[in-house]
């Protein structure tokens, strides 16, 4: 079945929102990156492999 949206396409960036991975000037913390962290991917692969 064909989809209107590509499965690998990232959602468009919202106007006025900070870029993913940039640093918040007030707190000094990084904003979340677009996508999953490597630790999350590794955890998911470990859980799936245990089945």
Rosetta silent file (secondary structure, phi, psi, omega in degrees, C-alpha in Angstrom):
SEQUENCE: XXXXXXXXXXXXXXXXXXXXXXXXXXXXXXXXXXXXXXXXXXXXXXXXXXX
SCORE:     score description
SCORE:     0.000 S_00000001
   1 L     0.000  132.836 -179.084    0.000    0.000    0.000 S_00000001
   2 L   -80.422  144.998  179.414    1.394    3.410   -0.964 S_00000001
   3 L  -112.658  147.902  178.455    1.755    6.095    1.647 S_00000001
   4 L   -71.113  -26.146 -176.607    1.396    9.836    1.132 S_00000001
   5 L  -117.121  139.301  177.975    4.424   10.440    3.318 S_00000001
   6 L   -67.006  139.053 -178.150    7.829    8.850    2.995 S_00000001
   7 L   -67.249  -31.310 -176.087    8.643    6.572    5.937 S_00000001
   8 L   -93.259   -4.993 -178.079   12.201    7.900    6.264 S_00000001
   9 L   -74.505  134.451  177.336   11.362   11.591    5.954 S_00000001
  10 L   -81.203  149.310  178.428   11.793   13.627    9.114 S_00000001
  11 L   -64.615  150.776 -179.715    8.983   15.977   10.124 S_00000001
  12 L   -64.675  147.085 -179.459    9.557   19.602    9.141 S_00000001
  13 L   -73.022  134.929 -179.241   11.257   21.776   11.745 S_00000001
  14 L   -73.159  138.874  179.470    8.859   24.107   13.536 S_00000001
  15 L   -64.608  132.908  177.788    9.432   27.823   12.983 S_00000001
  16 L    86.512  -11.122  179.524   10.983   29.499   16.014 S_00000001
  17 L   -83.271  150.135  179.028   11.947   26.249   17.739 S_00000001
  18 L   -67.871  153.138  177.570   15.616   25.621   18.605 S_00000001
  19 L   -68.063  139.631  177.758   17.678   23.360   16.375 S_00000001
  20 L   -58.668  133.940  178.848   17.965   19.780   17.685 S_00000001
  21 L    88.655   -7.052  179.159   21.220   19.286   19.593 S_00000001
  22 L   -77.715  164.713 -175.471   21.800   23.010   20.179 S_00000001
  23 E   -94.991  134.355  175.479   22.555   24.345   23.668 S_00000001
  24 L   -74.097  120.483 -176.223   19.938   26.142   25.747 S_00000001
  25 L   -66.770  -25.228 -178.583   21.576   29.466   26.693 S_00000001
  26 L   -79.690  -44.233 -174.776   19.701   29.701   30.015 S_00000001
  27 L  -100.270  -20.696 -177.274   20.348   26.198   31.383 S_00000001
  28 L    80.584    1.126  179.539   23.442   25.138   29.411 S_00000001
  29 L   -89.746  153.329  177.004   21.773   21.818   28.589 S_00000001
  30 E   -81.007  143.712  171.439   21.460   20.456   25.078 S_00000001
  31 L   -72.815  154.577  179.493   18.058   20.225   23.401 S_00000001
  32 L   -61.666  141.840  177.563   17.044   16.711   22.388 S_00000001
  33 L   -78.228  159.153  174.552   18.387   15.556   19.055 S_00000001
  34 L   -75.861  121.353 -179.204   16.133   14.491   16.234 S_00000001
  35 L   109.201 -171.644 -176.478   15.976   10.696   16.414 S_00000001
  36 L   -98.566  147.092  176.209   16.921    8.127   19.015 S_00000001
  37 L   -71.743  150.757  178.915   20.006    8.122   21.222 S_00000001
  38 H   -55.550  -36.927  179.627   22.503    5.288   20.622 S_00000001
  39 H   -64.876  -35.520  178.669   21.790    3.863   24.101 S_00000001
  40 H   -67.345  -42.473  179.277   18.074    3.642   23.277 S_00000001
  41 H   -63.858  -46.066 -179.826   18.769    1.809   20.013 S_00000001
  42 H   -62.041  -39.871  179.384   21.159   -0.626   21.730 S_00000001
  43 H   -63.629  -45.935  179.860   18.636   -1.303   24.478 S_00000001
  44 H   -61.043  -41.293  178.567   15.868   -1.998   21.957 S_00000001
  45 H   -65.469  -37.997  178.037   18.109   -4.383   20.004 S_00000001
  46 H   -65.185  -42.936 -179.955   19.056   -6.228   23.200 S_00000001
  47 H   -64.497  -44.847 -179.634   15.410   -6.632   24.210 S_00000001
  48 H   -64.447  -39.071 -179.365   14.407   -7.884   20.767 S_00000001
  49 H   -67.699  -24.096 -178.929   17.360  -10.284   20.635 S_00000001
  50 L   -74.529  -13.354  179.340   16.343  -11.822   23.960 S_00000001
  51 L   -82.255    0.000    0.000   13.120  -13.185   22.432 S_00000001
